[in-house]
Amino acid sequence: MIKIHLSRIMGEQKLKISDVASMTGLHRNGITKLYNEETDGIKFETLEKLCTALNCDISDLLEIKNEEKPPK
């Protein structure tokens, strides 16, 4: 599973969704879905815009979390 850390990064930088939309030119609805981790995909262009605007690396924004499997 992929964890999106947009809400944490925005909180650290004291940014609102409207701020990120203005900084990136991305639509508020798309940012909101990423912020709430309710998306099933993201374009490379979107990743690039977010990382540039937030001054972070892709690894700061996204993390692969291993899902715990129940014991057999």
C-alpha positions as CSV (number, residue, x, y, z in Angstrom):
1,M,0.0,0.0,0.0
2,I,1.2,3.5,-0.8
3,K,1.0,6.1,1.9
4,I,0.6,9.8,0.8
5,H,2.2,12.3,3.2
6,L,0.8,15.4,1.7
7,S,-1.3,16.3,4.7
8,R,1.8,16.1,7.0
9,I,4.0,18.1,4.6
10,M,1.3,20.8,4.2
11,G,0.8,20.9,8.0
12,E,4.6,21.4,8.6
13,Q,4.6,24.2,6.1
14,K,1.3,25.6,7.4
15,L,-0.3,25.5,4.0
16,K,-4.0,25.1,3.1
17,I,-5.3,23.2,0.1
18,S,-6.1,26.6,-1.6
19,D,-2.4,27.6,-1.1
20,V,-1.1,24.4,-2.8
21,A,-3.7,24.8,-5.6
22,S,-2.4,28.4,-6.2
23,M,1.3,27.3,-6.0
24,T,0.9,24.4,-8.4
25,G,-2.0,25.2,-10.7
26,L,-3.6,21.9,-9.7
27,H,-7.3,21.6,-9.1
28,R,-8.5,21.8,-5.5
29,N,-10.5,18.6,-5.8
30,G,-7.5,16.6,-6.9
31,I,-5.3,18.0,-4.1
32,T,-8.1,17.2,-1.6
33,K,-8.3,13.6,-2.7
34,L,-4.5,13.3,-2.3
35,Y,-4.6,15.1,1.1
36,N,-7.3,12.6,2.3
37,E,-5.6,9.6,0.6
38,E,-8.7,8.9,-1.4
39,T,-7.1,8.6,-4.8
40,D,-6.2,5.5,-6.7
41,G,-3.6,7.1,-8.9
42,I,-1.4,10.1,-9.5
43,K,0.2,11.5,-12.7
44,F,4.0,12.1,-12.8
45,E,3.3,15.7,-13.8
46,T,1.2,16.1,-10.6
47,L,4.0,14.6,-8.5
48,E,6.5,16.9,-10.0
49,K,4.4,20.0,-9.4
50,L,3.8,19.1,-5.8
51,C,7.4,18.3,-5.1
52,T,8.6,21.5,-6.7
53,A,6.0,23.7,-4.9
54,L,6.5,22.0,-1.5
55,N,10.3,21.8,-1.9
56,C,10.4,18.0,-1.2
57,D,11.4,14.8,-2.8
58,I,9.0,12.1,-4.1
59,S,10.2,9.9,-1.2
60,D,9.0,12.6,1.2
61,L,5.6,12.6,-0.4
62,L,5.1,8.9,-1.0
63,E,6.0,5.8,1.0
64,I,5.4,2.1,0.4
65,K,4.0,0.4,3.5
66,N,3.9,-3.3,3.6
67,E,0.5,-4.6,4.6
68,E,0.6,-6.9,7.5
69,K,-0.7,-10.3,6.6
70,P,-2.6,-12.2,9.3
71,P,-0.7,-15.3,10.7
72,K,-1.7,-18.6,9.2
